[in-house]
């Protein structure tokens, strides 16, 4: 006889000091990021790299591309951009790509040339949980430089007042490694058991569970990991299926 996991309660009640959210596929549509935002960044990569060559973050990103793609030290900007375009086509979560994209998007947000996207169920719940004393933080493969304007330029106004801290692969580490979640717990100053993580990525679920976090997996229709195997953690389709409670 095959054992089936118990159904997720409706609503699922999670008690945690902090809720840490993933973005792509969890709070926001992956298609928007891979479509609108990628389309905005793609033609601007070369000019941004050359125009910000003295920026230490961009200089380091360029060095990382050369190293990761085994390009010669004197490779042209066009060669670097060709690698970045190829990574974008495959949606590679490469730190140098995220660094450069993040800066480009931040300027686009500041100029009101782009705006962010959130599923309809997300913002009302974030506001409610913040008012009820649940701390909110973000862990995304997108750079912190892009995360902040993402929340500042939401369809429902500036949400940055809701967010305590932002984490990316530079600040915390890979989203699929336990050590990254240990680092976030340390930065937030709370025990792993007091942290909840919302994500749609099975690899991230496994890493956060290994670190001792409470994890809720999101299976949204139309998103990349819809109906994936999340290894037994509670699975929901919407923020409306969850109620966060502060200890």
N, C-alpha and C positions, 0 to 999 in steps of 0.2 A: 504494500500500500504506500503510495507516494504522499509525503508530508507537504502540506501547503502552508505558506506563511499566513499568520493571522491577519485579517483585514485591518487596515489603518483606521483608528477611531475617527469619527466625524463629529465635531472637529478634533483634530489632533492637538492636545494640550502639551506644550513644551515649557518647562520652567528653566530659565537661564538668566544669568547676569548680563550676558552679551549675546546678541545675534550677529553673526558674520554672514554676509551674503555674497555669493557669486553673482555676476551680471549676465553674461551671455547665456541665453537659454533658461535662466532662472528668474531674473527680474525683467529682462529685456530680450527682444527677439534677436536670435542669432542672424537672421536674414537682414535685419537693419544694419547691424555692425558689419557683416560681410558684404553688404550691398552699398548702402548710402555712404557709410563712413569710409569704407575701403575705396570707393570710387572717388571720394573727395581727396584722400591722401595720395592715391596712386600717381596722378600727374604732377604732384608737388614734391615728390621725394628728392629728385636730383637738385632742384633749386634750393630746397631746405638744407640738404647736406652741405652743398657748396657755400651757401649763405651763412651757415652757422658753424663753419669749420673750427672756429675758435672756442666754441662751447664745449667744455670738457665732456659733457654727456654725449654729445653728437660725435665727438672725436673718438670716444671709447666705443660707441656703437659701431662706428665704421671699422675700428680695429677688430671688433668681435665678428663682424661680417667677413672680413678678410680671413680671419682665423678659422671660423666655422665652415666657410665655403672653400677653404684651401686656395684662396686667391693670392697672387703675389703682392708684396708691400706697395708696389707702384701701380696697382690696379686703378683704372679710371673710375670716376663716379658712375659712368654708364654701366660698368661691369658690376659695381656694387648694387646699383638699382635693379639690374637684371636679376640678381639673387633675391632681392627683397620682393620683386614682383612674383618670382617663382614661389617664394614662401607664402605670399598672400594668396596665390592660387590654391595652394594646398592647406591654407589656414594653419601654418606652422606657428606654434606659440613661442617664437624666438624673441628673446629679450631685446636685442638691438632693434629689431623691427618694431616692437612695441614702444621702445623709447622714442624713435623717430616719429612714428605715427602719433604718439601721444602729444608731442609738441605741436605737430601740424594741426591735430584736432583741437587742441587748446586754443590756438589762434583762431581757428574757424568758429569755435563757440563764442569767443570774445567778439568776433566781427558779426555775430548773428547770421553766419552763412550756413551753419548746421545747428541742429538741436538734438537732444537725446530722446530715447524711446524707453518707456516703461509699460509693461502690461497693465491693464486697467485695475487689476486687483492689488497692485503692489503699493502705490503711494499712500492710499488711505490707511492701509495696515501699518506701514512704516510710521506714519504720523501718530496713529493710535498707540502703537507699542512704545514709541518714544515718550509720549505723554504719560504712559503708565509705568515708566521707569526702567524699561529694557534698553540697555546700551546697544547702539548699532555701529557696525564697522563693515568694511568692504574688503574682500580678497578676490582680486581679478588678475588675469594674465595681462590685461591692459595696464599701462604704466599709471602710477599715481598722478602724473601730470595730465593724463586724460580722464582719470576717475573724478577728480575734483570738479572740473567744468561739466562733466557729465551730470553730476548732481546739481550743480549750480544752474544749469540751463535745462531743467526738466520741463515737460509740458505743463506742470502745475507749479512753476516757479522755483525759487532757490531752495533746495533741500539740504544744503551743506550744514545747516544748523542741527540737523538730525544725526549727523555722522560724527562719531568720536575719532575714528582713525581709518586710514586707508592703507592697504598692503598690496604689493605687486611681487613679481618674481625677483626683483632686485632687492627689495626691502625684506621679504620673508623667505623667498626661495621657491622652488618648483611646487606647483599646486598638487602634485602627485607624490610628494615626499612627506613622511611624518614629521621630519625636522622643521618644516615650514610652519606647521600647526603648533608645534612646541614653541617656536619663536614668537608667533602671534600671541599665544597665551601669556608668555613672559612679558611681551610689550604691553598687553592690556592689564597685566597684573592680577589675573584670576586663574583659578585652577581649570584644567581642561574640562572637568565635569560640569563647570558652570558656563561653558560655551556651547552654543548651537550653531551649526553651519547649514545653510541652504545651498544646494548645488544640483545641477542636472548631470554632472559628469561622474560615471562610475569609478574612474580612477581617483578622483578627488574624494568621493565618498569613502573609499577604502583607506586612503591616507589619513583622513580626519578621524575615522573610527579607530584606526591603529593608535592615534595620538590620544584617544580617550574622550573625544568630543561627542556631544549629541549631534546626530546628523539627520536631516530630512532631505530626501531626494525628490527632485521635481521632474515629473514626466508630463511635459506639455505637448499637446498635439501639434505637429508641424515642426517641432524642434529636433535638433540632431540626435538626441538620446531618448526620444519618445519610446516608451515601453522597453527600455534597456533593463539588464539584470543589475539591480543595485545591491545585491548581496544581503537582503533581509532587513535593511533599515526601513523605516516608514516611508511610503511613497505617496505623494499628493500631486494634484494638477494645478493648484492655485494657492495663493496666499490666503484666500478665503477658507481653505481647508485646514488652516492652522490657527491656533491661538497661543501667542507667546505670553508668558507670565513671569514677572520679576520675582525673585526669591523673597 
